[in-house]
Amino acid sequence: MIPDTLALVTKQNPWQRTIRPFGAYALHGLALLGDTLIAVDSARGYLLQIDITSDNTVILNPHQVADFEGATGLAVWEDTLWVTREESVFICNLNQLKTQGVSPLQHFATLPYSADSVAVWESTVYVSCQKAGYIFIYNRQTGQQITQFYAPGIGVEHLTVRSEEIWVSDDLEQTVYCLERATGEIKFSVLTPFECPTGLAFRTDAQIGQDILYVAYAGDEPYIRDNPNAEPSHEIEYRDRTFIHPLHFDYNPQKRYALSNGYLLEMSYVEEMLPLEQIDLNDVEWRIALPSDTDRQKVVSVSPIGRPFTEEIIDGQRVALFKFDSLKPDERHLFGWKALLEVRSIKYRLTPRDLENLPPLSPEFKERYMTDNDNLAMDSAIIRQAARESIGTETNMLRKIYKIRNYVYDKLSYSIKPHIDTPDVALERGTGSCGEYLGVLLALTRLNGIPSRTVGRYKCPKYAEYQQVPLHPDYNHVWMEFYVPGMGWLPMESNPDDIVDNGPYPTRFFMGLSWYHIEIGKGIPFATLRVHGKPVNKEEVSIGDLAINHIRFTILSELPPPATVDS
C-alpha cells in the first residue's frame, strides 16, 4: 500500500522542517496570514502565500506584480497589508489584491533613505532603515513619527513584533535580536543557522502549542552545471537560494548567553603516515587533541580509527595518545579518532557596565595567558606601538577588546600563505591568514592586560541542509577566547567578521560561535610528537612532513530545540 504522502509530511517535526516555496527566487519580509505565511519575492514582485506543511504556493497579487517589484518588507495587521519599497511605506486592503487594473498600494510614509522592513502592532508602526541606522516608529492612525531606536546591527534588518518585543533579523550579522518594544533595549540575540536572513514571523503551532519563529533566507549558491556547448562541459555557476526555516532559541539569563539551532555531527580526524623524508624513530608518542565539552558543544562519544589510543587530560583538555614502538621509512599507518557531537550556536550578551570592577587575576593565570609564550613578538616595536594605538585611552575591558578587534581588521586583509609568520611580520605586511590574524589579536590583547588563548581547529562545511552526506573542510581554522574574571572564557573569531572595508564590522562572532565551529584543544597544541619522552624539534621532524590528515564531517540530523523555547 502506498502511504499518504501528505499525511507523512504533516507528521514531520515542525521545528525541523525547511519550507521551500515554489517559484520563489528571493524571499523578503515574512508575515502571518491566517495559518499560512506570506512573503514577497522582490525579484518577481510576487506576493506569495505559503503552506508550511506542503510548500504549496499561491500568488496573491496576480494582477499587481509590478507594484511589488523591489519590495523588501511586509506586515499584516487585521485586514491591512503593509509594504516597504524604495524609500516609502505603503498600505493596502488585502481584499484589493485580486482587483484587476487597480493599484492597491496607498502611501503611508516616506523615509530619507530606503525603507527596508515594516512591522505593525496595534496603533504603532515600526520601519527599519539600514542607511539611517535606525528603527523609525510611527503612529498608525496619524502617520506621524513618534520616536526612533538605534538599529542593533549593521546590515539590512527585518522586523516582527510579538507582544512587548520587537524581533529583528540582520542579514550581515547572521543574527536575530530580541528588543524591548518600549525602549529598543536589546534583551538577547541569537545566531541563525544559515546566512543572510531576510524576514521573520511568529506562528503558533496548534500541533505542539508553541510559538515558532520562522526565518526567511535569500542568497545564492555555487553549483556545477553540465553545459554540452562548453569544453570542458562542466562549469561553476551560481543560482538563487531561498527558503524558510524555524529558528530555535533558549536564553540563559544567569550565564548571559542564548543557544540556537544545532545539529548532530559525526567528525573524524585521521593521520595517514606518508613521510616526505627517510625517518627512523623509536618510542614515539603522538598526541592529537579531542573535541571539548562546552556550553554549546557536547561530546556524545569518541572512538579510535585505525589504531587504539589512550585518553589523557592536559590542562583540562581531552587528548588522544597514540604509541608506536618505532616508525620506519617504509611503514604506513592510519590512525585517528571519530567523534559524535551535538553542536549549537551560542551568543553571549554582555555590556561594558558588566565588566566594571572585575576581580583580580591570579599570578599563575597571568603567567600563562598574558605573556609571550607562543612566538607572538610582543617585545617588537611595531607590536608594542599597535597595542597602544589600538585602545587609545580606553579602560573598560569589553570596549578594549572590541577596539583591538576593529584595529586589527583595519590593518589586515585576509590572504592564505603556506606558513604562519609572527604577528610583527603580518602586521607590517598588512595581510594574514586566520592564524596570523589570531597571532596579532593575542599579542595586542595580552599587552593590554586581557588574558587570551587559541581555540580551533576546524569548521564543519556550513551546509546544514546537506545531511547524511560526507563533507570535507577546505582548511583548518583557529580563533580565540578572552577571559573575563568572574565570568569565564568568551569566544571571538579571528578574521571572518572582517568583511567590510574600513568597517563598520559585524559582531556576529564577537562573543559568539555558530553551530559549525568545532572546539578542540583550548589553549594547547592540536598535535604533538615525542620521542623517548621528549618533545621533537619541529626543525628536525615535522608532523606535517610525516603524515597527511583526513578530516570528514557528516551532519546526521538537526537537533530538537532545547526544553525551553522561550525568551
Secondary structure as a PSIPRED ss2 file (coil, helix, strand):
# PSIPRED VFORMAT (PSIPRED V4.0)

   1 M C   1.000  0.000  0.000
   2 I C   1.000  0.000  0.000
   3 P C   1.000  0.000  0.000
   4 D C   1.000  0.000  0.000
   5 T H   0.000  1.000  0.000
   6 L H   0.000  1.000  0.000
   7 A H   0.000  1.000  0.000
   8 L H   0.000  1.000  0.000
   9 V H   0.000  1.000  0.000
  10 T H   0.000  1.000  0.000
  11 K C   1.000  0.000  0.000
  12 Q C   1.000  0.000  0.000
  13 N C   1.000  0.000  0.000
  14 P H   0.000  1.000  0.000
  15 W H   0.000  1.000  0.000
  16 Q H   0.000  1.000  0.000
  17 R C   1.000  0.000  0.000
  18 T C   1.000  0.000  0.000
  19 I E   0.000  0.000  1.000
  20 R C   1.000  0.000  0.000
  21 P C   1.000  0.000  0.000
  22 F C   1.000  0.000  0.000
  23 G C   1.000  0.000  0.000
  24 A C   1.000  0.000  0.000
  25 Y C   1.000  0.000  0.000
  26 A C   1.000  0.000  0.000
  27 L E   0.000  0.000  1.000
  28 H E   0.000  0.000  1.000
  29 G E   0.000  0.000  1.000
  30 L E   0.000  0.000  1.000
  31 A E   0.000  0.000  1.000
  32 L E   0.000  0.000  1.000
  33 L E   0.000  0.000  1.000
  34 G C   1.000  0.000  0.000
  35 D C   1.000  0.000  0.000
  36 T E   0.000  0.000  1.000
  37 L E   0.000  0.000  1.000
  38 I E   0.000  0.000  1.000
  39 A E   0.000  0.000  1.000
  40 V E   0.000  0.000  1.000
  41 D E   0.000  0.000  1.000
  42 S C   1.000  0.000  0.000
  43 A C   1.000  0.000  0.000
  44 R C   1.000  0.000  0.000
  45 G C   1.000  0.000  0.000
  46 Y E   0.000  0.000  1.000
  47 L E   0.000  0.000  1.000
  48 L E   0.000  0.000  1.000
  49 Q E   0.000  0.000  1.000
  50 I E   0.000  0.000  1.000
  51 D C   1.000  0.000  0.000
  52 I C   1.000  0.000  0.000
  53 T C   1.000  0.000  0.000
  54 S C   1.000  0.000  0.000
  55 D C   1.000  0.000  0.000
  56 N C   1.000  0.000  0.000
  57 T E   0.000  0.000  1.000
  58 V E   0.000  0.000  1.000
  59 I E   0.000  0.000  1.000
  60 L C   1.000  0.000  0.000
  61 N C   1.000  0.000  0.000
  62 P C   1.000  0.000  0.000
  63 H C   1.000  0.000  0.000
  64 Q C   1.000  0.000  0.000
  65 V H   0.000  1.000  0.000
  66 A H   0.000  1.000  0.000
  67 D H   0.000  1.000  0.000
  68 F H   0.000  1.000  0.000
  69 E C   1.000  0.000  0.000
  70 G C   1.000  0.000  0.000
  71 A E   0.000  0.000  1.000
  72 T E   0.000  0.000  1.000
  73 G E   0.000  0.000  1.000
  74 L E   0.000  0.000  1.000
  75 A E   0.000  0.000  1.000
  76 V E   0.000  0.000  1.000
  77 W E   0.000  0.000  1.000
  78 E C   1.000  0.000  0.000
  79 D C   1.000  0.000  0.000
  80 T E   0.000  0.000  1.000
  81 L E   0.000  0.000  1.000
  82 W E   0.000  0.000  1.000
  83 V E   0.000  0.000  1.000
  84 T E   0.000  0.000  1.000
  85 R E   0.000  0.000  1.000
  86 E C   1.000  0.000  0.000
  87 E C   1.000  0.000  0.000
  88 S E   0.000  0.000  1.000
  89 V E   0.000  0.000  1.000
  90 F E   0.000  0.000  1.000
  91 I E   0.000  0.000  1.000
  92 C E   0.000  0.000  1.000
  93 N E   0.000  0.000  1.000
  94 L H   0.000  1.000  0.000
  95 N H   0.000  1.000  0.000
  96 Q H   0.000  1.000  0.000
  97 L H   0.000  1.000  0.000
  98 K H   0.000  1.000  0.000
  99 T C   1.000  0.000  0.000
 100 Q C   1.000  0.000  0.000
 101 G C   1.000  0.000  0.000
 102 V C   1.000  0.000  0.000
 103 S C   1.000  0.000  0.000
 104 P C   1.000  0.000  0.000
 105 L C   1.000  0.000  0.000
 106 Q E   0.000  0.000  1.000
 107 H E   0.000  0.000  1.000
 108 F E   0.000  0.000  1.000
 109 A E   0.000  0.000  1.000
 110 T E   0.000  0.000  1.000
 111 L C   1.000  0.000  0.000
 112 P C   1.000  0.000  0.000
 113 Y C   1.000  0.000  0.000
 114 S C   1.000  0.000  0.000
 115 A C   1.000  0.000  0.000
 116 D C   1.000  0.000  0.000
 117 S E   0.000  0.000  1.000
 118 V E   0.000  0.000  1.000
 119 A E   0.000  0.000  1.000
 120 V E   0.000  0.000  1.000
 121 W E   0.000  0.000  1.000
 122 E C   1.000  0.000  0.000
 123 S C   1.000  0.000  0.000
 124 T E   0.000  0.000  1.000
 125 V E   0.000  0.000  1.000
 126 Y E   0.000  0.000  1.000
 127 V E   0.000  0.000  1.000
 128 S E   0.000  0.000  1.000
 129 C E   0.000  0.000  1.000
 130 Q C   1.000  0.000  0.000
 131 K C   1.000  0.000  0.000
 132 A C   1.000  0.000  0.000
 133 G C   1.000  0.000  0.000
 134 Y E   0.000  0.000  1.000
 135 I E   0.000  0.000  1.000
 136 F E   0.000  0.000  1.000
 137 I E   0.000  0.000  1.000
 138 Y E   0.000  0.000  1.000
 139 N E   0.000  0.000  1.000
 140 R C   1.000  0.000  0.000
 141 Q C   1.000  0.000  0.000
 142 T C   1.000  0.000  0.000
 143 G C   1.000  0.000  0.000
 144 Q C   1.000  0.000  0.000
 145 Q E   0.000  0.000  1.000
 146 I E   0.000  0.000  1.000
 147 T E   0.000  0.000  1.000
 148 Q E   0.000  0.000  1.000
 149 F E   0.000  0.000  1.000
 150 Y E   0.000  0.000  1.000
 151 A C   1.000  0.000  0.000
 152 P C   1.000  0.000  0.000
 153 G C   1.000  0.000  0.000
 154 I C   1.000  0.000  0.000
 155 G C   1.000  0.000  0.000
 156 V C   1.000  0.000  0.000
 157 E E   0.000  0.000  1.000
 158 H E   0.000  0.000  1.000
 159 L E   0.000  0.000  1.000
 160 T E   0.000  0.000  1.000
 161 V E   0.000  0.000  1.000
 162 R E   0.000  0.000  1.000
 163 S C   1.000  0.000  0.000
 164 E C   1.000  0.000  0.000
 165 E E   0.000  0.000  1.000
 166 I E   0.000  0.000  1.000
 167 W E   0.000  0.000  1.000
 168 V E   0.000  0.000  1.000
 169 S E   0.000  0.000  1.000
 170 D E   0.000  0.000  1.000
 171 D C   1.000  0.000  0.000
 172 L C   1.000  0.000  0.000
 173 E C   1.000  0.000  0.000
 174 Q C   1.000  0.000  0.000
 175 T E   0.000  0.000  1.000
 176 V E   0.000  0.000  1.000
 177 Y E   0.000  0.000  1.000
 178 C E   0.000  0.000  1.000
 179 L E   0.000  0.000  1.000
 180 E E   0.000  0.000  1.000
 181 R C   1.000  0.000  0.000
 182 A C   1.000  0.000  0.000
 183 T C   1.000  0.000  0.000
 184 G C   1.000  0.000  0.000
 185 E C   1.000  0.000  0.000
 186 I E   0.000  0.000  1.000
 187 K E   0.000  0.000  1.000
 188 F E   0.000  0.000  1.000
 189 S E   0.000  0.000  1.000
 190 V E   0.000  0.000  1.000
 191 L E   0.000  0.000  1.000
 192 T C   1.000  0.000  0.000
 193 P C   1.000  0.000  0.000
 194 F C   1.000  0.000  0.000
 195 E C   1.000  0.000  0.000
 196 C C   1.000  0.000  0.000
 197 P E   0.000  0.000  1.000
 198 T E   0.000  0.000  1.000
 199 G E   0.000  0.000  1.000
 200 L E   0.000  0.000  1.000
 201 A E   0.000  0.000  1.000
 202 F E   0.000  0.000  1.000
 203 R E   0.000  0.000  1.000
 204 T E   0.000  0.000  1.000
 205 D E   0.000  0.000  1.000
 206 A C   1.000  0.000  0.000
 207 Q C   1.000  0.000  0.000
 208 I C   1.000  0.000  0.000
 209 G C   1.000  0.000  0.000
 210 Q E   0.000  0.000  1.000
 211 D E   0.000  0.000  1.000
 212 I E   0.000  0.000  1.000
 213 L E   0.000  0.000  1.000
 214 Y E   0.000  0.000  1.000
 215 V E   0.000  0.000  1.000
 216 A E   0.000  0.000  1.000
 217 Y E   0.000  0.000  1.000
 218 A E   0.000  0.000  1.000
 219 G E   0.000  0.000  1.000
 220 D E   0.000  0.000  1.000
 221 E E   0.000  0.000  1.000
 222 P E   0.000  0.000  1.000
 223 Y E   0.000  0.000  1.000
 224 I E   0.000  0.000  1.000
 225 R E   0.000  0.000  1.000
 226 D E   0.000  0.000  1.000
 227 N C   1.000  0.000  0.000
 228 P C   1.000  0.000  0.000
 229 N C   1.000  0.000  0.000
 230 A C   1.000  0.000  0.000
 231 E C   1.000  0.000  0.000
 232 P C   1.000  0.000  0.000
 233 S C   1.000  0.000  0.000
 234 H E   0.000  0.000  1.000
 235 E E   0.000  0.000  1.000
 236 I E   0.000  0.000  1.000
 237 E E   0.000  0.000  1.000
 238 Y E   0.000  0.000  1.000
 239 R E   0.000  0.000  1.000
 240 D E   0.000  0.000  1.000
 241 R E   0.000  0.000  1.000
 242 T E   0.000  0.000  1.000
 243 F E   0.000  0.000  1.000
 244 I E   0.000  0.000  1.000
 245 H E   0.000  0.000  1.000
 246 P E   0.000  0.000  1.000
 247 L E   0.000  0.000  1.000
 248 H C   1.000  0.000  0.000
 249 F E   0.000  0.000  1.000
 250 D E   0.000  0.000  1.000
 251 Y E   0.000  0.000  1.000
 252 N E   0.000  0.000  1.000
 253 P C   1.000  0.000  0.000
 254 Q C   1.000  0.000  0.000
 255 K C   1.000  0.000  0.000
 256 R C   1.000  0.000  0.000
 257 Y E   0.000  0.000  1.000
 258 A E   0.000  0.000  1.000
 259 L E   0.000  0.000  1.000
 260 S E   0.000  0.000  1.000
 261 N E   0.000  0.000  1.000
 262 G E   0.000  0.000  1.000
 263 Y E   0.000  0.000  1.000
 264 L E   0.000  0.000  1.000
 265 L E   0.000  0.000  1.000
 266 E E   0.000  0.000  1.000
 267 M E   0.000  0.000  1.000
 268 S E   0.000  0.000  1.000
 269 Y E   0.000  0.000  1.000
 270 V E   0.000  0.000  1.000
 271 E E   0.000  0.000  1.000
 272 E E   0.000  0.000  1.000
 273 M E   0.000  0.000  1.000
 274 L C   1.000  0.000  0.000
 275 P C   1.000  0.000  0.000
 276 L C   1.000  0.000  0.000
 277 E C   1.000  0.000  0.000
 278 Q C   1.000  0.000  0.000
 279 I C   1.000  0.000  0.000
 280 D C   1.000  0.000  0.000
 281 L E   0.000  0.000  1.000
 282 N E   0.000  0.000  1.000
 283 D E   0.000  0.000  1.000
 284 V E   0.000  0.000  1.000
 285 E E   0.000  0.000  1.000
 286 W E   0.000  0.000  1.000
 287 R E   0.000  0.000  1.000
 288 I E   0.000  0.000  1.000
 289 A E   0.000  0.000  1.000
 290 L C   1.000  0.000  0.000
 291 P E   0.000  0.000  1.000
 292 S C   1.000  0.000  0.000
 293 D C   1.000  0.000  0.000
 294 T C   1.000  0.000  0.000
 295 D C   1.000  0.000  0.000
 296 R C   1.000  0.000  0.000
 297 Q E   0.000  0.000  1.000
 298 K E   0.000  0.000  1.000
 299 V E   0.000  0.000  1.000
 300 V E   0.000  0.000  1.000
 301 S E   0.000  0.000  1.000
 302 V E   0.000  0.000  1.000
 303 S E   0.000  0.000  1.000
 304 P E   0.000  0.000  1.000
 305 I E   0.000  0.000  1.000
 306 G C   1.000  0.000  0.000
 307 R C   1.000  0.000  0.000
 308 P C   1.000  0.000  0.000
 309 F C   1.000  0.000  0.000
 310 T E   0.000  0.000  1.000
 311 E E   0.000  0.000  1.000
 312 E E   0.000  0.000  1.000
 313 I E   0.000  0.000  1.000
 314 I E   0.000  0.000  1.000
 315 D C   1.000  0.000  0.000
 316 G C   1.000  0.000  0.000
 317 Q E   0.000  0.000  1.000
 318 R E   0.000  0.000  1.000
 319 V E   0.000  0.000  1.000
 320 A E   0.000  0.000  1.000
 321 L E   0.000  0.000  1.000
 322 F E   0.000  0.000  1.000
 323 K E   0.000  0.000  1.000
 324 F E   0.000  0.000  1.000
 325 D E   0.000  0.000  1.000
 326 S E   0.000  0.000  1.000
 327 L E   0.000  0.000  1.000
 328 K C   1.000  0.000  0.000
 329 P C   1.000  0.000  0.000
 330 D C   1.000  0.000  0.000
 331 E C   1.000  0.000  0.000
 332 R C   1.000  0.000  0.000
 333 H C   1.000  0.000  0.000
 334 L E   0.000  0.000  1.000
 335 F E   0.000  0.000  1.000
 336 G E   0.000  0.000  1.000
 337 W E   0.000  0.000  1.000
 338 K E   0.000  0.000  1.000
 339 A E   0.000  0.000  1.000
 340 L E   0.000  0.000  1.000
 341 L E   0.000  0.000  1.000
 342 E E   0.000  0.000  1.000
 343 V E   0.000  0.000  1.000
 344 R E   0.000  0.000  1.000
 345 S E   0.000  0.000  1.000
 346 I E   0.000  0.000  1.000
 347 K E   0.000  0.000  1.000
 348 Y E   0.000  0.000  1.000
 349 R C   1.000  0.000  0.000
 350 L C   1.000  0.000  0.000
 351 T C   1.000  0.000  0.000
 352 P H   0.000  1.000  0.000
 353 R H   0.000  1.000  0.000
 354 D H   0.000  1.000  0.000
 355 L H   0.000  1.000  0.000
 356 E C   1.000  0.000  0.000
 357 N C   1.000  0.000  0.000
 358 L C   1.000  0.000  0.000
 359 P C   1.000  0.000  0.000
 360 P C   1.000  0.000  0.000
 361 L C   1.000  0.000  0.000
 362 S C   1.000  0.000  0.000
 363 P H   0.000  1.000  0.000
 364 E H   0.000  1.000  0.000
 365 F H   0.000  1.000  0.000
 366 K H   0.000  1.000  0.000
 367 E H   0.000  1.000  0.000
 368 R H   0.000  1.000  0.000
 369 Y H   0.000  1.000  0.000
 370 M C   1.000  0.000  0.000
 371 T C   1.000  0.000  0.000
 372 D C   1.000  0.000  0.000
 373 N C   1.000  0.000  0.000
 374 D C   1.000  0.000  0.000
 375 N C   1.000  0.000  0.000
 376 L C   1.000  0.000  0.000
 377 A C   1.000  0.000  0.000
 378 M C   1.000  0.000  0.000
 379 D C   1.000  0.000  0.000
 380 S C   1.000  0.000  0.000
 381 A H   0.000  1.000  0.000
 382 I H   0.000  1.000  0.000
 383 I H   0.000  1.000  0.000
 384 R H   0.000  1.000  0.000
 385 Q H   0.000  1.000  0.000
 386 A H   0.000  1.000  0.000
 387 A H   0.000  1.000  0.000
 388 R H   0.000  1.000  0.000
 389 E H   0.000  1.000  0.000
 390 S H   0.000  1.000  0.000
 391 I H   0.000  1.000  0.000
 392 G C   1.000  0.000  0.000
 393 T C   1.000  0.000  0.000
 394 E C   1.000  0.000  0.000
 395 T C   1.000  0.000  0.000
 396 N C   1.000  0.000  0.000
 397 M H   0.000  1.000  0.000
 398 L H   0.000  1.000  0.000
 399 R H   0.000  1.000  0.000
 400 K H   0.000  1.000  0.000
 401 I H   0.000  1.000  0.000
 402 Y H   0.000  1.000  0.000
 403 K H   0.000  1.000  0.000
 404 I H   0.000  1.000  0.000
 405 R H   0.000  1.000  0.000
 406 N H   0.000  1.000  0.000
 407 Y H   0.000  1.000  0.000
 408 V H   0.000  1.000  0.000
 409 Y H   0.000  1.000  0.000
 410 D H   0.000  1.000  0.000
 411 K H   0.000  1.000  0.000
 412 L C   1.000  0.000  0.000
 413 S E   0.000  0.000  1.000
 414 Y E   0.000  0.000  1.000
 415 S C   1.000  0.000  0.000
 416 I C   1.000  0.000  0.000
 417 K C   1.000  0.000  0.000
 418 P C   1.000  0.000  0.000
 419 H C   1.000  0.000  0.000
 420 I C   1.000  0.000  0.000
 421 D C   1.000  0.000  0.000
 422 T C   1.000  0.000  0.000
 423 P H   0.000  1.000  0.000
 424 D H   0.000  1.000  0.000
 425 V H   0.000  1.000  0.000
 426 A H   0.000  1.000  0.000
 427 L H   0.000  1.000  0.000
 428 E H   0.000  1.000  0.000
 429 R H   0.000  1.000  0.000
 430 G C   1.000  0.000  0.000
 431 T E   0.000  0.000  1.000
 432 G E   0.000  0.000  1.000
 433 S C   1.000  0.000  0.000
 434 C H   0.000  1.000  0.000
 435 G H   0.000  1.000  0.000
 436 E H   0.000  1.000  0.000
 437 Y H   0.000  1.000  0.000
 438 L H   0.000  1.000  0.000
 439 G H   0.000  1.000  0.000
 440 V H   0.000  1.000  0.000
 441 L H   0.000  1.000  0.000
 442 L H   0.000  1.000  0.000
 443 A H   0.000  1.000  0.000
 444 L H   0.000  1.000  0.000
 445 T H   0.000  1.000  0.000
 446 R H   0.000  1.000  0.000
 447 L H   0.000  1.000  0.000
 448 N C   1.000  0.000  0.000
 449 G C   1.000  0.000  0.000
 450 I C   1.000  0.000  0.000
 451 P C   1.000  0.000  0.000
 452 S E   0.000  0.000  1.000
 453 R E   0.000  0.000  1.000
 454 T E   0.000  0.000  1.000
 455 V E   0.000  0.000  1.000
 456 G E   0.000  0.000  1.000
 457 R E   0.000  0.000  1.000
 458 Y E   0.000  0.000  1.000
 459 K E   0.000  0.000  1.000
 460 C C   1.000  0.000  0.000
 461 P C   1.000  0.000  0.000
 462 K C   1.000  0.000  0.000
 463 Y C   1.000  0.000  0.000
 464 A C   1.000  0.000  0.000
 465 E C   1.000  0.000  0.000
 466 Y C   1.000  0.000  0.000
 467 Q E   0.000  0.000  1.000
 468 Q C   1.000  0.000  0.000
 469 V C   1.000  0.000  0.000
 470 P E   0.000  0.000  1.000
 471 L E   0.000  0.000  1.000
 472 H C   1.000  0.000  0.000
 473 P C   1.000  0.000  0.000
 474 D C   1.000  0.000  0.000
 475 Y C   1.000  0.000  0.000
 476 N C   1.000  0.000  0.000
 477 H E   0.000  0.000  1.000
 478 V E   0.000  0.000  1.000
 479 W E   0.000  0.000  1.000
 480 M E   0.000  0.000  1.000
 481 E E   0.000  0.000  1.000
 482 F E   0.000  0.000  1.000
 483 Y E   0.000  0.000  1.000
 484 V E   0.000  0.000  1.000
 485 P C   1.000  0.000  0.000
 486 G C   1.000  0.000  0.000
 487 M C   1.000  0.000  0.000
 488 G E   0.000  0.000  1.000
 489 W E   0.000  0.000  1.000
 490 L E   0.000  0.000  1.000
 491 P E   0.000  0.000  1.000
 492 M E   0.000  0.000  1.000
 493 E C   1.000  0.000  0.000
 494 S C   1.000  0.000  0.000
 495 N C   1.000  0.000  0.000
 496 P C   1.000  0.000  0.000
 497 D C   1.000  0.000  0.000
 498 D C   1.000  0.000  0.000
 499 I C   1.000  0.000  0.000
 500 V C   1.000  0.000  0.000
 501 D C   1.000  0.000  0.000
 502 N C   1.000  0.000  0.000
 503 G C   1.000  0.000  0.000
 504 P C   1.000  0.000  0.000
 505 Y C   1.000  0.000  0.000
 506 P C   1.000  0.000  0.000
 507 T C   1.000  0.000  0.000
 508 R C   1.000  0.000  0.000
 509 F C   1.000  0.000  0.000
 510 F E   0.000  0.000  1.000
 511 M C   1.000  0.000  0.000
 512 G E   0.000  0.000  1.000
 513 L E   0.000  0.000  1.000
 514 S C   1.000  0.000  0.000
 515 W C   1.000  0.000  0.000
 516 Y C   1.000  0.000  0.000
 517 H E   0.000  0.000  1.000
 518 I E   0.000  0.000  1.000
 519 E E   0.000  0.000  1.000
 520 I E   0.000  0.000  1.000
 521 G C   1.000  0.000  0.000
 522 K C   1.000  0.000  0.000
 523 G C   1.000  0.000  0.000
 524 I C   1.000  0.000  0.000
 525 P C   1.000  0.000  0.000
 526 F C   1.000  0.000  0.000
 527 A E   0.000  0.000  1.000
 528 T E   0.000  0.000  1.000
 529 L E   0.000  0.000  1.000
 530 R E   0.000  0.000  1.000
 531 V E   0.000  0.000  1.000
 532 H C   1.000  0.000  0.000
 533 G C   1.000  0.000  0.000
 534 K E   0.000  0.000  1.000
 535 P E   0.000  0.000  1.000
 536 V C   1.000  0.000  0.000
 537 N C   1.000  0.000  0.000
 538 K C   1.000  0.000  0.000
 539 E C   1.000  0.000  0.000
 540 E C   1.000  0.000  0.000
 541 V C   1.000  0.000  0.000
 542 S C   1.000  0.000  0.000
 543 I H   0.000  1.000  0.000
 544 G H   0.000  1.000  0.000
 545 D H   0.000  1.000  0.000
 546 L H   0.000  1.000  0.000
 547 A E   0.000  0.000  1.000
 548 I E   0.000  0.000  1.000
 549 N E   0.000  0.000  1.000
 550 H E   0.000  0.000  1.000
 551 I E   0.000  0.000  1.000
 552 R E   0.000  0.000  1.000
 553 F E   0.000  0.000  1.000
 554 T E   0.000  0.000  1.000
 555 I E   0.000  0.000  1.000
 556 L E   0.000  0.000  1.000
 557 S E   0.000  0.000  1.000
 558 E E   0.000  0.000  1.000
 559 L C   1.000  0.000  0.000
 560 P C   1.000  0.000  0.000
 561 P C   1.000  0.000  0.000
 562 P C   1.000  0.000  0.000
 563 A C   1.000  0.000  0.000
 564 T C   1.000  0.000  0.000
 565 V C   1.000  0.000  0.000
 566 D C   1.000  0.000  0.000
 567 S C   1.000  0.000  0.000
